[in-house]
Every structure is written in C-alpha cells, then in structure tokens.
Amino acid sequence: MESTPILSGVSSCGGCVSCRAKQQGKGGAGGEVLIAFHDEGQGIPESELSRLFKIFSRTSTSSTDGERSTGLGLSIARNIVEGHGGRIWVESEFGKGSTFFFSLPISGKYPSPE
C-alpha cells in the first residue's frame, strides 16, 4: 500500500518537511500504522543515532532555528509509542536530513463514546 501524505511544508530555514502515513500488514486488528516525518535538514551523525532516544541526550548538531533542547522530547515520544505497543526509530544521513518513524499496532478496539 502506498503511503498517504498527511502534510508537507517548508521549514523556517527553507528546507522541505513532510509527514506520511500508511497501513501495514493485515487490515484492521493485527496490522500497524506507520508514520514517517522527513526533513531536509542537517541530518544526525551515525555515531549519535544510538543514544538519540535516551533521556537528556543531545546531539552535536546545532539546531537550525536557534531552538534550545532539553534532551527530553524524543525520550518522551519513545515512552509514549512503546507504551502503546509501537516502535520508534530514525534513519539519517549527515548533511542530507533525517526521517523519524513510528509505528502503532491496530488493535481493533476503539473506546466507546462517553
């Protein structure tokens, strides 16, 4: 199944940023939804990828728009995704950009409206 574009835009630094989604595996319960965020930023050195989702971890790559990092965002994202039975990871090429992925299982159970 082809991925579906969810959003696409230009970052404040002029690079392209996009988000795509697709369903994988079985339709309905037993499958998963895969979400991918891609940017054409600086990328992350390969030697730093393994610690990226650890609490208070920062990379040597400076932010593109002067943002300050606490090193908590990706750690929190990992805890949320894994808490729902999913996976989270990144693929990056230094100097070319990064793609952050997460997948969540499709349980087939939906909360009842209150």
Secondary structure as the mmCIF struct_conf table of DSSP 4:
data_model
#
loop_
_struct_conf.conf_type_id
_struct_conf.id
_struct_conf.beg_label_comp_id
_struct_conf.beg_label_asym_id
_struct_conf.beg_label_seq_id
_struct_conf.end_label_comp_id
_struct_conf.end_label_asym_id
_struct_conf.end_label_seq_id
STRN STRN1 THR A 4 VAL A 10
TURN_TY1_P TURN_TY1_P1 SER A 12 CYS A 13
BEND BEND1 GLY A 14 GLY A 14
STRN STRN2 CYS A 16 GLN A 24
BEND BEND2 GLY A 25 GLY A 28
TURN_TY1_P TURN_TY1_P2 ALA A 29 GLY A 30
STRN STRN3 GLU A 32 ASP A 39
BEND BEND3 GLY A 41 GLY A 41
HELX_RH_3T_P HELX_RH_3T_P1 GLU A 46 ARG A 51
TURN_TY1_P TURN_TY1_P3 LEU A 52 PHE A 53
BEND BEND4 LYS A 54 LYS A 54
TURN_TY1_P TURN_TY1_P4 ILE A 55 PHE A 56
BEND BEND5 SER A 60 THR A 61
HELX_LH_PP_P HELX_LH_PP_P1 SER A 62 SER A 63
BEND BEND6 THR A 64 ASP A 65
BEND BEND7 GLY A 71 GLY A 71
HELX_RH_AL_P HELX_RH_AL_P1 GLY A 73 GLY A 83
TURN_TY1_P TURN_TY1_P5 HIS A 84 GLY A 85
STRN STRN4 ARG A 87 GLU A 93
TURN_TY1_P TURN_TY1_P6 PHE A 94 LYS A 96
STRN STRN5 GLY A 97 PRO A 105
BEND BEND8 GLY A 108 GLY A 108
HELX_LH_PP_P HELX_LH_PP_P2 PRO A 111 PRO A 113
#
